[in-house]
């Protein structure tokens, strides 16, 4: 799942006497508590570094411009080769998976990030069962921000196209198109989803993470200058 920087590896030959790590809880972490990072920095295997949890619920830019939320920030020394290694609490329990550093040089600068174990526990079973993350969506494509700005639109999400099999199409929402004279017209502009404002793809992507396929959401949108609402059933995207 590139949008969470998580992958699952399958061992063809299982080594003997493997002991699974004890899994902790990332939702009860506190800033300032001790953290331990284990990895293979610069090819030096079985390396452990110690630090503290510097901050919680960080949002960083991930794959495809989508933000990864809820990240754990730590000052444990994390270098190339640590990615994918565990972040532990002082009891040796897994609280996160080390993923990246904030550095111009490529080496540790005291600012590292880990995917919280709560996210790992949510994503990994889906990858094992389905080979992908089953993600709910409206069944729409969103107009790029630069083009939206060209049309002078500074709020909401402009629907670029509609999936014919999606919930948005069934609810009567409209994407961009051409009139009888061949002139382009703007698609519906989504302002809110279940009462929460959305202004870009990141907003709606993160919001729908808390929903599941089949849920129904209320969409507030503008068409031809008039505000309307619609009920949309989320589909798998």
C-alpha positions in Angstrom: 0.0 0.0 0.0 2.2 2.9 -1.3 -0.1 5.5 0.2 0.8 4.3 3.7 4.3 3.1 2.8 3.4 -0.5 3.9 4.1 -3.7 2.1 3.8 -7.4 3.1 6.5 -10.0 2.3 5.9 -13.7 2.1 8.7 -16.1 3.1 9.0 -19.1 0.8 10.9 -21.0 3.4 10.1 -20.2 7.0 13.1 -20.2 9.3 12.8 -22.3 12.4 12.2 -20.9 15.9 10.8 -17.6 14.7 9.2 -15.6 17.6 6.6 -13.0 16.6 7.1 -9.6 18.2 4.8 -8.4 20.9 2.5 -5.8 19.5 1.8 -2.7 21.6 -0.7 0.2 21.2 0.2 3.4 19.4 -2.9 5.2 20.4 -1.7 5.6 24.0 1.7 6.9 23.2 2.9 10.2 24.8 5.5 12.7 23.7 8.7 12.3 25.6 8.5 8.6 26.3 11.4 6.3 25.3 11.5 4.7 21.8 13.9 2.2 20.3 14.5 1.7 16.6 15.9 -1.6 15.1 17.2 -1.9 11.6 20.0 -2.4 9.1 21.5 1.1 8.6 24.1 1.2 5.9 24.2 -2.6 5.9 25.0 -2.9 9.6 22.5 -5.5 10.7 20.9 -5.8 14.1 21.5 -2.2 14.9 19.4 -0.6 17.7 19.2 3.1 18.5 17.5 4.9 21.3 15.6 8.1 21.5 12.2 9.6 22.4 8.9 10.2 20.8 9.3 13.8 19.7 5.7 14.4 18.4 2.6 12.5 17.5 0.0 12.7 14.7 2.4 14.2 12.2 1.2 14.6 8.6 3.9 14.1 5.9 3.8 13.9 2.1 3.6 10.4 0.8 3.2 8.6 -2.5 1.4 10.4 -5.2 1.1 13.6 -3.2 -1.3 12.1 -0.7 -0.5 12.8 2.9 0.2 10.1 5.4 -1.4 11.1 8.7 -0.9 10.0 12.3 2.8 9.5 11.9 5.1 9.1 14.9 8.0 11.5 15.0 11.1 10.3 16.8 14.7 11.4 17.3 16.0 7.8 17.2 18.8 7.6 14.7 17.1 6.4 11.5 19.2 6.0 8.4 19.0 4.2 5.0 18.4 0.6 5.9 16.1 1.3 8.9 13.0 1.6 6.7 10.6 -1.3 7.5 12.2 -1.9 10.9 10.3 -1.8 14.1 9.9 1.1 16.5 9.6 -0.2 20.0 8.5 1.1 23.4 10.6 0.5 26.5 8.8 -2.8 27.1 10.0 -4.1 23.7 6.5 -3.9 22.2 5.9 -2.8 18.6 4.5 0.7 18.4 5.4 1.6 14.8 7.3 0.8 11.6 10.2 3.1 10.7 9.7 4.6 7.3 11.6 7.8 6.5 13.8 10.6 7.7 13.7 14.3 7.2 17.1 15.2 5.9 18.8 16.9 3.0 21.9 14.6 3.2 20.1 11.3 3.3 21.4 10.5 6.8 19.8 10.9 10.2 19.1 14.5 11.3 17.2 13.6 14.5 13.9 13.8 12.7 12.5 10.4 11.8 9.0 9.1 11.1 7.2 5.8 11.8 3.9 4.5 10.7 1.9 3.8 13.9 1.2 0.2 14.6 -2.6 1.0 14.7 -2.3 1.8 10.9 -0.2 -1.3 10.3 -2.8 -3.5 12.0 -5.5 -2.0 9.8 -3.6 -2.3 6.5 -1.7 -5.6 6.7 -4.7 -8.0 7.0 -6.3 -6.4 3.9 -3.0 -6.8 2.0 -2.8 -10.5 3.0 -6.5 -11.2 2.2 -7.0 -9.1 -0.9 -3.6 -8.2 -2.1 -4.6 -4.6 -1.9 -6.4 -2.2 0.4 -10.1 -2.2 -0.1 -10.9 1.6 -0.2 -14.2 3.3 -0.4 -14.8 6.1 -2.9 -17.5 8.2 -4.6 -16.7 7.0 -8.1 -15.5 10.3 -9.4 -12.4 11.9 -10.9 -11.3 15.3 -9.5 -10.2 18.2 -11.6 -6.6 19.2 -11.1 -6.0 22.2 -8.8 -4.2 24.2 -11.5 -7.1 23.9 -13.9 -9.6 24.6 -11.2 -7.7 27.8 -10.4 -7.8 28.7 -14.2 -11.6 28.7 -14.0 -11.5 31.0 -11.0 -12.8 28.3 -8.6 -11.3 28.7 -5.1 -13.4 26.2 -3.0 -14.6 22.7 -3.2 -13.7 19.8 -5.6 -14.7 20.0 -9.2 -15.9 16.7 -10.6 -13.9 16.0 -13.8 -15.6 12.7 -14.7 -18.1 10.2 -13.3 -17.7 6.4 -13.1 -20.8 5.1 -14.8 -21.0 2.2 -12.2 -20.3 4.5 -9.2 -22.5 5.9 -6.5 -22.0 9.5 -7.7 -23.5 8.6 -11.1 -26.5 6.9 -9.5 -27.0 10.0 -7.3 -27.2 12.2 -10.4 -24.0 14.1 -10.0 -22.4 15.5 -13.1 -18.8 15.7 -14.4 -17.3 18.1 -17.0 -18.7 17.9 -20.5 -19.6 19.9 -23.6 -22.9 21.4 -24.5 -24.7 21.3 -27.9 -22.4 24.0 -29.3 -19.2 22.2 -28.2 -18.5 24.5 -25.3 -17.1 23.0 -22.1 -19.1 23.2 -18.9 -17.9 22.7 -15.4 -18.8 19.7 -13.5 -20.5 19.8 -10.1 -18.4 21.4 -7.3 -18.4 19.3 -4.1 -18.3 21.6 -1.1 -19.0 19.1 1.8 -19.1 15.4 2.6 -21.2 14.6 5.6 -20.9 18.2 6.7 -17.2 18.4 6.4 -15.6 20.8 4.0 -13.4 19.5 1.2 -11.1 21.6 -1.0 -8.6 19.1 -2.5 -8.1 15.4 -3.2 -6.1 15.0 0.1 -9.1 16.2 2.1 -11.6 13.7 0.6 -9.1 10.8 0.6 -8.3 11.2 4.3 -11.9 11.7 5.2 -13.2 8.6 3.5 -10.6 6.5 5.3 -13.0 6.3 8.2 -15.8 4.9 6.0 -16.3 1.5 4.4 -17.7 0.3 1.0 -21.5 0.5 1.0 -21.7 3.4 3.5 -23.9 6.3 2.4 -22.7 9.9 2.6 -24.4 13.2 2.1 -22.8 15.4 -0.6 -23.3 19.2 -0.7 -22.5 20.6 -4.1 -22.9 23.5 -6.5 -24.3 23.2 -10.0 -24.9 26.2 -12.3 -24.5 28.5 -9.2 -27.2 26.6 -7.1 -26.4 24.5 -4.0 -27.9 21.1 -3.8 -27.4 17.9 -1.8 -27.3 14.2 -2.8 -26.9 10.9 -1.1 -24.0 8.8 -2.5 -23.3 5.1 -1.8 -19.6 4.5 -1.5 -18.1 1.9 -3.9 -14.8 0.1 -3.9 -12.1 2.1 -5.8 
